[in-house]
Amino acid sequence: MWIEPVEDLGTLVVLTPERLTASNPAHVELGRQVFDRLNRAGLMHPVVQG
């Protein structure tokens, strides 16, 4: 995983160099771990309010 700033737009988080798929259990677990970390840090906010 690597993290890069993207000009004044925000941050790009790359989880894996290969295509991330829901059919790969390792990818699903990695996504859950990253979500949990971002959520605990208070960085997960709804994009669309509804």
VOKERO-849207 format. One line per 5 residues: number of its first residue (from 1); their letters; for each residue x, y, z of N, C-alpha, C. Coordinates in Angstrom, 3 decimals, always signed. Example, Ala and Ser with C-alpha at 12.3 -4.5 7.8 and 13.67 -1.06 7.14 Angstrom:
1	as	+13.190,-5.690,+7.800,+12.300,-4.500,+7.800,+13.200,-3.300,+7.800; +12.850,-2.250,+7.080,+13.670,-1.060,+7.140,+12.900,+0.030,+7.870
//
This chain:
1	mwiep	+0.850,-1.165,+0.000,+0.000,+0.000,+0.000,+0.895,+1.226,+0.000; +0.523,+2.227,-0.783,+1.240,+3.485,-0.702,+0.260,+4.637,-0.792; +0.685,+5.802,-0.307,-0.158,+6.990,-0.203,+0.576,+8.144,-0.857; -0.133,+8.884,-1.726,+0.463,+10.026,-2.422,-0.479,+11.220,-2.388; +0.047,+12.423,-2.160,-0.788,+13.612,-2.308,-1.064,+13.849,-3.791
6	vedlg	-2.256,+14.372,-4.092,-2.637,+14.671,-5.474,-2.936,+16.169,-5.551; -1.899,+16.933,-5.853,-1.984,+18.395,-5.941,-2.830,+18.936,-4.800; -3.817,+19.772,-5.103,-4.677,+20.322,-4.055,-6.006,+19.572,-3.980; -6.058,+18.370,-4.562,-7.299,+17.599,-4.623,-7.482,+16.638,-3.456; -6.403,+16.239,-2.817,-6.514,+15.293,-1.715,-5.394,+14.285,-1.737
11	tlvvl	-5.739,+13.046,-1.407,-4.744,+11.994,-1.266,-5.193,+10.741,-1.998; -4.262,+10.116,-2.688,-4.508,+8.851,-3.376,-3.936,+7.728,-2.518; -4.775,+6.747,-2.199,-4.340,+5.584,-1.432,-4.409,+4.377,-2.361; -3.269,+3.772,-2.639,-3.202,+2.595,-3.506,-3.034,+1.374,-2.606; -4.027,+0.490,-2.634,-4.005,-0.666,-1.742,-3.161,-1.806,-2.277
16	tperl	-3.174,-2.003,-3.587,-2.464,-3.126,-4.192,-2.091,-2.762,-5.624; -0.953,-3.200,-6.122,-0.563,-2.865,-7.492,-1.415,-3.581,-8.543; -2.114,-4.647,-8.132,-2.972,-5.352,-9.081,-4.403,-4.840,-8.967; -5.242,-5.238,-9.902,-6.646,-4.829,-9.864,-7.305,-5.400,-8.607; -7.967,-4.532,-7.860,-8.660,-4.939,-6.641,-9.983,-5.597,-7.031
21	tasnp	-10.240,-6.803,-6.536,-11.471,-7.509,-6.885,-12.165,-8.019,-5.629; -13.495,-8.041,-5.683,-14.286,-8.563,-4.570,-14.218,-10.082,-4.503; -13.748,-10.723,-5.563,-13.660,-12.188,-5.567,-12.373,-12.694,-4.910; -11.449,-11.788,-4.607,-10.196,-12.174,-3.961,-10.328,-11.901,-2.460; -10.381,-12.939,-1.629,-10.554,-12.737,-0.188,-9.491,-11.827,+0.437
26	ahvel	-8.274,-11.873,-0.057,-7.221,-11.000,+0.482,-7.529,-9.538,+0.187; -8.092,-9.260,-0.986,-8.456,-7.889,-1.339,-9.608,-7.397,-0.463; -10.583,-8.271,-0.230,-11.727,-7.898,+0.611,-11.251,-7.575,+2.026; -10.386,-8.402,+2.564,-9.862,-8.163,+3.913,-9.044,-6.875,+3.967; -8.240,-6.628,+2.964,-7.450,-5.396,+2.912,-8.368,-4.177,+2.887
31	grqvf	-9.420,-4.243,+2.088,-10.389,-3.144,+2.037,-11.035,-2.893,+3.386; -11.382,-3.964,+4.078,-11.981,-3.822,+5.421,-11.003,-3.178,+6.398; -9.760,-3.611,+6.343,-8.751,-3.051,+7.246,-8.546,-1.560,+6.992; -8.460,-1.181,+5.731,-8.258,+0.229,+5.390,-9.480,+1.041,+5.796; -10.686,+0.525,+5.517,-11.902,+1.226,+5.925,-11.907,+1.441,+7.434
36	drlnr	-11.606,+0.395,+8.198,-11.603,+0.513,+9.658,-10.609,+1.566,+10.139; -9.426,+1.571,+9.564,-8.411,+2.568,+9.967,-8.872,+3.987,+9.646; -9.393,+4.189,+8.435,-9.860,+5.520,+8.044,-11.057,+5.944,+8.887; -11.941,+5.013,+9.177,-13.118,+5.311,+9.984,-12.715,+5.703,+11.404; -11.787,+4.956,+12.009,-11.305,+5.290,+13.359,-10.623,+6.654,+13.394
41	aglmh	-10.002,+7.028,+12.290,-9.329,+8.328,+12.214,-10.312,+9.459,+11.917; -11.598,+9.117,+11.725,-12.612,+10.131,+11.449,-12.581,+10.645,+10.022; -12.049,+9.846,+9.105,-11.897,+10.297,+7.721,-12.967,+9.765,+6.778; -13.861,+8.924,+7.270,-14.913,+8.374,+6.416,-16.187,+9.186,+6.618; -16.570,+9.929,+5.595,-17.775,+10.752,+5.635,-18.622,+10.429,+4.413
46	pvvqg	-19.946,+10.497,+4.536,-20.796,+10.257,+3.365,-20.485,+11.259,+2.257; -20.442,+10.771,+1.026,-20.208,+11.650,-0.119,-21.501,+12.349,-0.495; -22.607,+11.623,-0.416,-23.923,+12.163,-0.750,-24.792,+12.055,+0.490; -25.382,+13.159,+0.881,-26.281,+13.141,+2.025,-27.657,+12.702,+1.540; -28.294,+11.813,+2.283,-29.595,+11.346,+1.812,-30.485,+10.824,+2.849
//
